[in-house]
Amino acid sequence: MARIRTEGTAVRRIQDLILEEGLRPGDPMPTESALCERLEISRSSLREAMRTLASLDIVEVRHGHGTFVGALSLAPLVDGLLFRARLDDGNDLRALREVVELRIALDLSVAQELVEHYRGTQNPELEEHVEEMRRLADLGEPFPEADAAFHARLLAPVSNGLLVQLAQAFWEIHTSAVPMLGLPPARDILETVEAHRAMVAAVEAGDADAYRQAVRVHYGPLSRVLAAASAQAQG
């Protein structure tokens, strides 16, 4: 218990130092010797604390170059929820179904902000992503890169940066978990492709209700795959 308390104290002290110094992602941290002296902790406690903070993406250790403030991404959240999804494999897939439900909720929550931004505009970049999805779907191939690019571009105007990060994190979790768990691809995947097109048309027309309906259609094929897999596991 004493070791845990010591490591926890070191972690908090390093976090406090980052805040006090106003350091930002990518900024260099003080040297190991300087940190030990300033924070009044041992070298072993410092190294344990740095490993903990690195796992949380709060610091980044670049061997041969030093330690820097990390990107503060949601990578630890992604890793944790992917592990939960793997734990749920073989039963009701609860973790993955909940991630998809959160994706839907986030996409629906920004409907009004998106239509206010895109109303009356034309967005050939979004259309190009949809066309790429359509081309790959016709070939029977997955299209994660085009899908990721579409959603990143669509949500770019959203003012809540954390919401955008969460949406991207949940996209990564579900996209990684589906093949990891051996779930079959949706047979009606073209429905999802065309829903992307409908989402673009809706926001350009300034129609929040049509956008929300397109979002629900977008997730229909995936939701049916998850429901069927869950029922099979429970049966």
Backbone as CSV, one residue per row, in Angstrom:
resi,resn,N_x,N_y,N_z,CA_x,CA_y,CA_z,C_x,C_y,C_z
1,MET,0.822,-1.213,0.000,0.000,0.000,0.000,0.859,1.268,0.000
2,ALA,2.020,1.191,0.715,2.888,2.369,0.770,3.405,2.706,-0.617
3,ARG,3.748,1.650,-1.399,4.255,1.882,-2.759,3.189,2.524,-3.623
4,ILE,1.950,2.065,-3.495,0.851,2.632,-4.280,0.650,4.094,-3.921
5,ARG,0.700,4.411,-2.629,0.525,5.805,-2.213,1.653,6.679,-2.748
6,THR,2.883,6.132,-2.702,4.024,6.901,-3.195,3.892,7.181,-4.678
7,GLU,3.515,6.155,-5.454,3.357,6.338,-6.894,2.232,7.325,-7.189
8,GLY,1.114,7.194,-6.455,-0.003,8.109,-6.667,0.372,9.540,-6.364
9,THR,1.162,9.732,-5.295,1.625,11.077,-4.956,2.509,11.642,-6.056
10,ALA,3.398,10.798,-6.592,4.280,11.249,-7.670,3.484,11.627,-8.912
11,VAL,2.482,10.809,-9.242,1.630,11.109,-10.400,0.962,12.463,-10.231
12,ARG,0.392,12.701,-9.069,-0.293,13.975,-8.836,0.678,15.150,-8.886
13,ARG,1.874,14.962,-8.351,2.854,16.051,-8.355,3.297,16.398,-9.771
14,ILE,3.466,15.379,-10.583,3.859,15.643,-11.977,2.731,16.357,-12.720
15,GLN,1.490,15.916,-12.495,0.354,16.595,-13.119,0.274,18.047,-12.667
16,ASP,0.475,18.275,-11.364,0.430,19.647,-10.844,1.521,20.499,-11.491
17,LEU,2.700,19.906,-11.680,3.802,20.655,-12.302,3.433,21.068,-13.730
18,ILE,2.831,20.149,-14.481,2.427,20.466,-15.857,1.469,21.643,-15.863
19,LEU,0.509,21.628,-14.923,-0.473,22.708,-14.841,0.177,24.023,-14.402
20,GLU,1.027,23.939,-13.381,1.662,25.155,-12.849,2.550,25.821,-13.890
21,GLU,3.229,25.014,-14.706,4.136,25.560,-15.716,3.411,25.938,-17.007
22,GLY,2.137,25.613,-17.083,1.382,25.930,-18.292,1.862,25.172,-19.511
23,LEU,2.344,23.955,-19.297,2.853,23.158,-20.411,1.713,22.640,-21.266
24,ARG,1.973,22.536,-22.563,0.968,22.079,-23.519,1.457,20.795,-24.198
25,PRO,0.561,20.053,-24.860,0.984,18.840,-25.566,2.175,19.104,-26.489
26,GLY,3.196,18.263,-26.356,4.397,18.404,-27.169,5.511,19.181,-26.498
27,ASP,5.197,19.908,-25.417,6.236,20.663,-24.713,7.156,19.706,-23.955
28,PRO,8.449,20.020,-23.889,9.383,19.153,-23.155,9.178,19.261,-21.654
29,MET,9.352,18.137,-20.956,9.315,18.109,-19.505,10.727,18.345,-18.966
30,PRO,10.843,18.771,-17.707,12.173,18.876,-17.092,12.865,17.514,-17.077
31,THR,14.158,17.521,-16.934,14.908,16.269,-16.905,14.517,15.441,-15.688
32,GLU,14.889,14.171,-15.726,14.579,13.267,-14.623,15.183,13.777,-13.313
33,SER,16.433,14.215,-13.378,17.108,14.710,-12.172,16.411,15.950,-11.628
34,ALA,16.038,16.841,-12.521,15.364,18.071,-12.093,14.005,17.771,-11.469
35,LEU,13.295,16.822,-12.044,11.987,16.460,-11.495,12.124,15.825,-10.113
36,CYS,13.083,14.932,-9.959,13.281,14.288,-8.657,13.585,15.329,-7.578
37,GLU,14.442,16.282,-7.922,14.813,17.306,-6.946,13.649,18.243,-6.644
38,ARG,12.965,18.668,-7.698,11.878,19.635,-7.490,10.676,19.022,-6.784
39,LEU,10.351,17.776,-7.132,9.168,17.129,-6.570,9.475,16.347,-5.298
40,GLU,10.764,16.252,-4.979,11.200,15.557,-3.760,10.721,14.111,-3.744
41,ILE,10.983,13.414,-4.843,10.631,11.999,-4.951,11.842,11.237,-5.469
42,SER,11.844,9.926,-5.233,12.963,9.107,-5.671,12.892,8.865,-7.173
43,ARG,14.031,8.459,-7.730,14.075,8.172,-9.158,13.149,7.010,-9.520
44,SER,13.086,6.002,-8.670,12.212,4.848,-8.957,10.745,5.250,-8.920
45,SER,10.366,6.102,-7.950,8.972,6.573,-7.892,8.627,7.413,-9.110
46,LEU,9.598,8.238,-9.538,9.370,9.063,-10.726,9.139,8.194,-11.953
47,ARG,9.955,7.169,-12.124,9.829,6.323,-13.303,8.512,5.546,-13.312
48,GLU,8.095,5.060,-12.131,6.802,4.372,-12.045,5.669,5.332,-12.395
49,ALA,5.771,6.556,-11.884,4.734,7.548,-12.161,4.695,7.897,-13.642
50,MET,5.862,8.012,-14.262,5.923,8.330,-15.683,5.312,7.213,-16.527
51,ARG,5.525,5.960,-16.108,4.904,4.853,-16.845,3.382,4.941,-16.760
52,THR,2.891,5.276,-15.566,1.440,5.434,-15.396,0.909,6.563,-16.264
53,LEU,1.581,7.701,-16.244,1.133,8.858,-17.024,1.257,8.606,-18.528
54,ALA,2.270,7.851,-18.934,2.417,7.521,-20.354,1.260,6.648,-20.817
55,SER,0.803,5.727,-19.956,-0.323,4.867,-20.323,-1.612,5.658,-20.485
56,LEU,-1.665,6.828,-19.860,-2.836,7.708,-19.963,-2.659,8.783,-21.034
57,ASP,-1.527,8.751,-21.748,-1.200,9.721,-22.794,-1.054,11.135,-22.238
58,ILE,-0.695,11.231,-20.949,-0.441,12.538,-20.343,1.004,12.947,-20.571
59,VAL,1.901,11.966,-20.601,3.286,12.238,-20.990,3.682,11.264,-22.087
60,GLU,4.710,11.634,-22.821,5.249,10.783,-23.876,6.760,10.693,-23.704
61,VAL,7.253,9.478,-23.545,8.686,9.260,-23.392,9.272,8.942,-24.764
62,ARG,10.157,9.805,-25.232,10.827,9.590,-26.515,12.268,9.198,-26.223
63,HIS,12.543,7.935,-26.367,13.867,7.430,-26.008,14.960,8.141,-26.808
64,GLY,15.931,8.633,-26.077,17.027,9.362,-26.700,16.757,10.844,-26.846
65,HIS,15.518,11.269,-26.550,15.160,12.687,-26.718,14.598,13.308,-25.447
66,GLY,14.070,12.506,-24.538,13.509,13.046,-23.308,12.030,12.744,-23.170
67,THR,11.426,13.424,-22.219,9.998,13.236,-21.931,9.249,14.516,-22.264
68,PHE,8.083,14.356,-22.873,7.283,15.492,-23.325,5.847,15.341,-22.814
69,VAL,5.135,16.447,-22.778,3.719,16.369,-22.462,3.019,15.612,-23.584
70,GLY,2.168,14.654,-23.224,1.525,13.804,-24.216,0.426,14.518,-24.985
71,ALA,-0.167,13.794,-25.911,-1.220,14.369,-26.762,-2.546,14.511,-26.028
72,LEU,-2.654,13.906,-24.836,-3.893,13.971,-24.044,-5.087,13.470,-24.859
73,SER,-4.847,12.417,-25.627,-5.901,11.852,-26.458,-6.800,10.939,-25.642
74,LEU,-7.789,10.377,-26.303,-8.689,9.421,-25.656,-8.269,7.984,-25.936
75,ALA,-7.000,7.788,-26.312,-6.514,6.434,-26.603,-6.720,5.471,-25.435
76,PRO,-6.476,5.895,-24.167,-6.733,4.959,-23.065,-8.195,4.532,-22.975
77,LEU,-9.103,5.465,-23.268,-10.526,5.118,-23.270,-10.823,4.089,-24.352
78,VAL,-10.252,4.293,-25.533,-10.462,3.353,-26.639,-9.961,1.975,-26.255
79,ASP,-8.753,1.903,-25.710,-8.179,0.609,-25.337,-9.019,-0.086,-24.271
80,GLY,-9.463,0.685,-23.281,-10.253,0.101,-22.205,-11.586,-0.446,-22.692
81,LEU,-12.264,0.308,-23.556,-13.571,-0.145,-24.042,-13.434,-1.290,-25.040
82,LEU,-12.334,-1.311,-25.804,-12.099,-2.465,-26.678,-11.898,-3.727,-25.850
83,PHE,-11.220,-3.607,-24.729,-11.033,-4.768,-23.864,-12.368,-5.212,-23.282
84,ARG,-13.193,-4.249,-22.885,-14.533,-4.604,-22.386,-15.338,-5.319,-23.451
85,ALA,-15.220,-4.844,-24.695,-15.951,-5.496,-25.782,-15.479,-6.937,-25.955
86,ARG,-14.177,-7.175,-25.818,-13.646,-8.532,-25.932,-14.139,-9.396,-24.782
87,LEU,-14.259,-8.820,-23.583,-14.781,-9.570,-22.442,-16.231,-9.975,-22.669
88,ASP,-16.967,-9.135,-23.378,-18.384,-9.420,-23.641,-18.584,-10.382,-24.785
89,ASP,-17.519,-10.688,-25.529,-17.644,-11.599,-26.666,-18.151,-12.951,-26.181
90,GLY,-19.143,-13.475,-26.881,-19.702,-14.766,-26.514,-20.942,-14.658,-25.653
91,ASN,-21.270,-13.454,-25.180,-22.543,-13.323,-24.465,-23.417,-12.290,-25.152
92,ASP,-23.683,-11.160,-24.509,-24.662,-10.249,-25.111,-24.051,-9.048,-25.821
93,LEU,-22.698,-8.990,-25.957,-22.037,-7.876,-26.649,-22.452,-6.520,-26.085
94,ARG,-22.713,-6.486,-24.794,-23.256,-5.267,-24.190,-22.358,-4.054,-24.420
95,ALA,-21.051,-4.200,-24.193,-20.150,-3.050,-24.310,-20.185,-2.455,-25.708
96,LEU,-20.148,-3.306,-26.732,-20.161,-2.809,-28.102,-21.503,-2.174,-28.437
97,ARG,-22.591,-2.797,-27.999,-23.905,-2.204,-28.268,-24.042,-0.845,-27.590
98,GLU,-23.486,-0.700,-26.401,-23.561,0.586,-25.704,-22.708,1.643,-26.399
99,VAL,-21.564,1.239,-26.944,-20.728,2.182,-27.700,-21.492,2.696,-28.918
100,VAL,-22.170,1.794,-29.633,-22.941,2.207,-30.806,-24.082,3.132,-30.395
101,GLU,-24.734,2.820,-29.284,-25.808,3.700,-28.798,-25.272,5.094,-28.486
102,LEU,-24.070,5.165,-27.921,-23.461,6.473,-27.638,-23.115,7.212,-28.927
103,ARG,-22.632,6.491,-29.935,-22.349,7.123,-31.223,-23.623,7.752,-31.791
104,ILE,-24.705,7.004,-31.745,-25.975,7.520,-32.265,-26.389,8.767,-31.500
105,ALA,-26.299,8.707,-30.167,-26.709,9.847,-29.345,-25.872,11.082,-29.657
106,LEU,-24.567,10.912,-29.837,-23.707,12.056,-30.147,-24.043,12.638,-31.516
107,ASP,-24.239,11.761,-32.503,-24.572,12.252,-33.844,-25.906,13.006,-33.850
108,LEU,-26.866,12.516,-33.090,-28.165,13.195,-33.035,-28.064,14.525,-32.296
109,SER,-27.187,14.596,-31.304,-27.114,15.796,-30.460,-26.595,17.021,-31.203
110,VAL,-25.864,16.827,-32.299,-25.274,17.972,-33.010,-26.086,18.352,-34.242
111,ALA,-27.276,17.797,-34.393,-28.074,18.039,-35.599,-28.278,19.532,-35.865
112,GLN,-28.724,20.265,-34.856,-29.049,21.674,-35.065,-27.803,22.491,-35.390
113,GLU,-26.709,22.212,-34.709,-25.476,22.960,-34.977,-24.971,22.692,-36.393
114,LEU,-25.098,21.451,-36.841,-24.623,21.116,-38.185,-25.466,21.790,-39.263
115,VAL,-26.783,21.759,-39.103,-27.610,22.373,-40.150,-27.399,23.882,-40.191
116,GLU,-27.139,24.492,-39.048,-26.894,25.936,-39.037,-25.580,26.265,-39.755
117,HIS,-24.624,25.384,-39.663,-23.346,25.623,-40.334,-23.415,25.331,-41.829
118,TYR,-24.046,24.203,-42.201,-24.001,23.739,-43.591,-25.154,24.245,-44.456
119,ARG,-26.163,24.839,-43.861,-27.343,25.263,-44.622,-26.936,26.145,-45.815
120,GLY,-27.406,25.769,-46.998,-27.147,26.559,-48.196,-25.762,26.381,-48.796
121,THR,-24.988,25.430,-48.294,-23.636,25.225,-48.815,-23.586,23.992,-49.721
122,GLN,-22.480,23.846,-50.406,-22.198,22.634,-51.176,-20.881,22.058,-50.663
123,ASN,-20.837,20.746,-50.549,-19.687,20.111,-49.912,-19.192,18.927,-50.734
124,PRO,-18.485,19.224,-51.826,-18.003,18.150,-52.701,-17.072,17.167,-51.998
125,GLU,-16.342,17.625,-50.969,-15.443,16.717,-50.257,-16.240,15.607,-49.561
126,LEU,-17.344,15.981,-48.942,-18.189,14.973,-48.312,-18.772,14.022,-49.349
127,GLU,-19.188,14.560,-50.482,-19.737,13.719,-51.552,-18.681,12.745,-52.083
128,GLU,-17.442,13.213,-52.162,-16.367,12.330,-52.632,-16.159,11.160,-51.681
129,HIS,-16.253,11.419,-50.390,-16.117,10.328,-49.421,-17.254,9.319,-49.582
130,VAL,-18.464,9.826,-49.828,-19.609,8.929,-50.027,-19.407,8.090,-51.284
131,GLU,-18.923,8.713,-52.356,-18.695,7.979,-53.597,-17.642,6.891,-53.418
132,GLU,-16.618,7.185,-52.627,-15.596,6.181,-52.361,-16.176,5.008,-51.561
133,MET,-17.032,5.329,-50.596,-17.704,4.263,-49.843,-18.546,3.411,-50.778
134,ARG,-19.258,4.058,-51.684,-20.120,3.342,-52.619,-19.284,2.441,-53.533
135,ARG,-18.179,2.953,-54.017,-17.331,2.179,-54.921,-16.810,0.918,-54.230
136,LEU,-16.338,1.085,-53.006,-15.790,-0.058,-52.271,-16.889,-1.043,-51.881
137,ALA,-18.046,-0.529,-51.495,-19.156,-1.413,-51.131,-19.590,-2.251,-52.324
138,ASP,-19.614,-1.654,-53.517,-19.987,-2.398,-54.724,-18.991,-3.525,-55.007
139,LEU,-17.740,-3.338,-54.561,-16.713,-4.365,-54.747,-16.704,-5.378,-53.604
140,GLY,-17.590,-5.164,-52.640,-17.626,-6.057,-51.490,-16.494,-5.837,-50.515
141,GLU,-15.909,-4.639,-50.532,-14.780,-4.338,-49.664,-15.198,-3.359,-48.561
142,PRO,-14.552,-3.434,-47.408,-14.850,-2.477,-46.330,-14.326,-1.094,-46.697
143,PHE,-14.829,-0.079,-46.008,-14.420,1.294,-46.338,-14.177,2.134,-45.080
144,PRO,-13.370,1.644,-44.127,-13.178,2.411,-42.885,-12.497,3.755,-43.089
145,GLU,-11.528,3.853,-44.007,-10.821,5.122,-44.193,-11.768,6.202,-44.719
146,ALA,-12.576,5.848,-45.717,-13.521,6.817,-46.271,-14.572,7.197,-45.244
147,ASP,-15.020,6.226,-44.455,-16.017,6.484,-43.419,-15.456,7.415,-42.354
148,ALA,-14.213,7.143,-41.922,-13.587,7.995,-40.910,-13.415,9.418,-41.433
149,ALA,-12.978,9.542,-42.677,-12.771,10.868,-43.261,-14.094,11.623,-43.374
150,PHE,-15.157,10.918,-43.737,-16.479,11.546,-43.852,-16.914,12.132,-42.516
151,HIS,-16.864,11.315,-41.466,-17.366,11.771,-40.167,-16.478,12.859,-39.575
152,ALA,-15.171,12.764,-39.786,-14.274,13.812,-39.290,-14.580,15.143,-39.970
153,ARG,-14.797,15.104,-41.285,-15.101,16.341,-42.025,-16.472,16.877,-41.652
154,LEU,-17.459,15.990,-41.522,-18.816,16.438,-41.191,-18.855,17.116,-39.833
155,LEU,-18.143,16.564,-38.861,-18.199,17.094,-37.495,-17.191,18.207,-37.239
156,ALA,-16.375,18.541,-38.220,-15.335,19.557,-38.028,-15.882,20.896,-37.492
157,PRO,-17.074,21.353,-37.910,-17.558,22.650,-37.413,-18.101,22.618,-35.990
158,VAL,-18.278,21.448,-35.390,-18.878,21.358,-34.060,-17.991,22.073,-33.049
159,SER,-18.593,22.930,-32.233,-17.827,23.783,-31.320,-17.295,23.029,-30.105
160,ASN,-17.950,21.934,-29.726,-17.525,21.168,-28.559,-16.441,20.173,-28.971
161,GLY,-15.191,20.533,-28.711,-14.078,19.692,-29.139,-14.071,18.327,-28.485
162,LEU,-14.484,18.248,-27.215,-14.507,16.959,-26.523,-15.542,16.037,-27.149
163,LEU,-16.683,16.606,-27.550,-17.704,15.787,-28.205,-17.152,15.187,-29.494
164,VAL,-16.428,15.981,-30.260,-15.841,15.474,-31.510,-14.840,14.365,-31.201
165,GLN,-14.014,14.557,-30.174,-13.060,13.520,-29.794,-13.763,12.235,-29.380
166,LEU,-14.834,12.372,-28.613,-15.580,11.191,-28.178,-16.200,10.471,-29.370
167,ALA,-16.752,11.244,-30.301,-17.351,10.632,-31.485,-16.304,9.851,-32.266
168,GLN,-15.106,10.420,-32.410,-14.035,9.730,-33.126,-13.574,8.492,-32.365
169,ALA,-13.513,8.602,-31.020,-13.092,7.461,-30.205,-14.091,6.322,-30.307
170,PHE,-15.385,6.634,-30.235,-16.401,5.593,-30.319,-16.439,4.978,-31.719
171,TRP,-16.161,5.799,-32.752,-16.065,5.247,-34.107,-14.930,4.228,-34.167
172,GLU,-13.783,4.586,-33.596,-12.634,3.685,-33.631,-12.923,2.388,-32.883
173,ILE,-13.599,2.491,-31.745,-13.913,1.301,-30.954,-14.809,0.360,-31.739
174,HIS,-15.887,0.883,-32.286,-16.827,-0.023,-32.963,-16.228,-0.562,-34.255
175,THR,-15.457,0.260,-34.970,-14.847,-0.200,-36.217,-13.797,-1.285,-35.954
176,SER,-13.080,-1.167,-34.852,-12.069,-2.163,-34.507,-12.700,-3.416,-33.910
177,ALA,-13.758,-3.234,-33.127,-14.347,-4.358,-32.395,-15.109,-5.313,-33.306
178,VAL,-15.774,-4.802,-34.334,-16.598,-5.662,-35.184,-15.775,-6.796,-35.810
179,PRO,-14.660,-6.508,-36.509,-13.864,-7.625,-37.033,-13.149,-8.402,-35.936
180,MET,-12.748,-7.725,-34.853,-12.046,-8.393,-33.762,-12.916,-9.492,-33.145
181,LEU,-14.214,-9.223,-33.062,-15.138,-10.184,-32.467,-15.699,-11.162,-33.486
182,GLY,-15.253,-11.050,-34.746,-15.703,-11.982,-35.770,-17.145,-11.792,-36.197
183,LEU,-17.663,-10.574,-36.029,-19.046,-10.315,-36.433,-19.123,-10.210,-37.951
184,PRO,-20.190,-10.725,-38.544,-20.309,-10.680,-40.004,-20.585,-9.263,-40.492
185,PRO,-20.146,-8.926,-41.707,-20.478,-7.606,-42.258,-21.974,-7.512,-42.531
186,ALA,-22.482,-6.311,-42.456,-23.907,-6.114,-42.722,-24.219,-6.417,-44.181
187,ARG,-25.271,-7.180,-44.416,-25.640,-7.515,-45.781,-26.203,-6.306,-46.514
188,ASP,-26.832,-5.419,-45.762,-27.460,-4.244,-46.368,-26.591,-3.004,-46.166
189,ILE,-25.286,-3.164,-46.385,-24.360,-2.078,-46.119,-24.591,-0.873,-47.033
190,LEU,-25.161,-1.114,-48.223,-25.449,0.021,-49.115,-26.458,0.978,-48.498
191,GLU,-27.273,0.465,-47.589,-28.205,1.333,-46.870,-27.435,2.355,-46.038
192,THR,-26.341,1.907,-45.428,-25.493,2.814,-44.652,-24.822,3.837,-45.561
193,VAL,-24.335,3.385,-46.708,-23.683,4.305,-47.650,-24.639,5.415,-48.069
194,GLU,-25.838,5.035,-48.473,-26.799,6.039,-48.936,-27.263,6.938,-47.796
195,ALA,-27.222,6.429,-46.574,-27.576,7.271,-45.424,-26.562,8.386,-45.240
196,HIS,-25.288,8.116,-45.540,-24.281,9.182,-45.508,-24.658,10.295,-46.491
197,ARG,-25.086,9.878,-47.677,-25.479,10.869,-48.688,-26.677,11.675,-48.191
198,ALA,-27.625,10.999,-47.554,-28.824,11.668,-47.038,-28.460,12.636,-45.912
199,MET,-27.468,12.303,-45.115,-27.026,13.206,-44.049,-26.482,14.500,-44.639
200,VAL,-25.698,14.379,-45.707,-25.156,15.574,-46.369,-26.291,16.424,-46.939
201,ALA,-27.192,15.788,-47.653,-28.309,16.523,-48.262,-29.144,17.234,-47.201
202,ALA,-29.335,16.576,-46.049,-30.166,17.152,-44.991,-29.527,18.392,-44.385
203,VAL,-28.234,18.330,-44.083,-27.614,19.507,-43.459,-27.493,20.655,-44.456
204,GLU,-27.253,20.330,-45.723,-27.183,21.395,-46.730,-28.540,22.053,-46.927
205,ALA,-29.604,21.278,-46.729,-30.961,21.831,-46.852,-31.425,22.503,-45.564
206,GLY,-30.633,22.373,-44.507,-31.021,22.976,-43.232,-32.142,22.243,-42.545
207,ASP,-32.258,20.924,-42.778,-33.361,20.130,-42.242,-32.833,19.208,-41.139
208,ALA,-32.957,19.647,-39.892,-32.432,18.871,-38.771,-33.159,17.547,-38.599
209,ASP,-34.474,17.536,-38.821,-35.237,16.293,-38.665,-34.805,15.253,-39.704
210,ALA,-34.588,15.700,-40.942,-34.135,14.769,-41.985,-32.747,14.244,-41.663
211,TYR,-31.902,15.092,-41.089,-30.572,14.639,-40.686,-30.684,13.559,-39.611
212,ARG,-31.527,13.798,-38.618,-31.683,12.808,-37.539,-32.203,11.478,-38.087
213,GLN,-33.139,11.532,-39.020,-33.651,10.305,-39.619,-32.558,9.576,-40.395
214,ALA,-31.729,10.321,-41.104,-30.629,9.707,-41.859,-29.620,9.051,-40.918
215,VAL,-29.385,9.677,-39.768,-28.479,9.097,-38.773,-29.018,7.746,-38.307
216,ARG,-30.303,7.684,-38.024,-30.896,6.424,-37.551,-30.805,5.343,-38.630
217,VAL,-31.043,5.729,-39.877,-30.921,4.764,-40.981,-29.474,4.304,-41.114
218,HIS,-28.549,5.232,-40.961,-27.113,4.944,-41.060,-26.708,3.786,-40.153
219,TYR,-27.245,3.771,-38.931,-26.854,2.735,-37.965,-27.729,1.492,-38.035
220,GLY,-28.751,1.502,-38.887,-29.658,0.363,-38.962,-28.971,-0.964,-39.250
221,PRO,-28.177,-1.068,-40.322,-27.525,-2.351,-40.629,-26.634,-2.853,-39.497
222,LEU,-25.842,-1.974,-38.907,-24.975,-2.387,-37.804,-25.798,-2.833,-36.598
223,SER,-26.837,-2.082,-36.277,-27.677,-2.447,-35.135,-28.315,-3.813,-35.329
224,ARG,-28.702,-4.129,-36.555,-29.312,-5.443,-36.811,-28.279,-6.563,-36.687
225,VAL,-27.050,-6.308,-37.116,-25.981,-7.312,-36.950,-25.745,-7.589,-35.469
226,LEU,-25.667,-6.525,-34.682,-25.413,-6.679,-33.241,-26.577,-7.390,-32.549
227,ALA,-27.802,-7.036,-32.944,-28.965,-7.676,-32.345,-28.989,-9.165,-32.653
228,ALA,-28.690,-9.527,-33.902,-28.688,-10.942,-34.300,-27.596,-11.714,-33.571
229,ALA,-26.389,-11.108,-33.461,-25.286,-11.773,-32.771,-25.592,-11.949,-31.301
230,SER,-26.192,-10.941,-30.690,-26.540,-11.018,-29.268,-27.590,-12.107,-29.032
231,ALA,-28.599,-12.158,-29.914,-29.645,-13.189,-29.767,-29.066,-14.591,-29.933
232,GLN,-28.137,-14.732,-30.889,-27.515,-16.037,-31.103,-26.694,-16.471,-29.898
233,ALA,-25.969,-15.515,-29.305,-25.148,-15.819,-28.142,-26.003,-16.233,-26.949
234,GLN,-27.129,-15.551,-26.772,-28.000,-15.852,-25.662,-28.779,-17.139,-25.878
235,GLY,-28.993,-17.486,-27.158,-29.725,-18.725,-27.473,-28.871,-19.946,-27.294
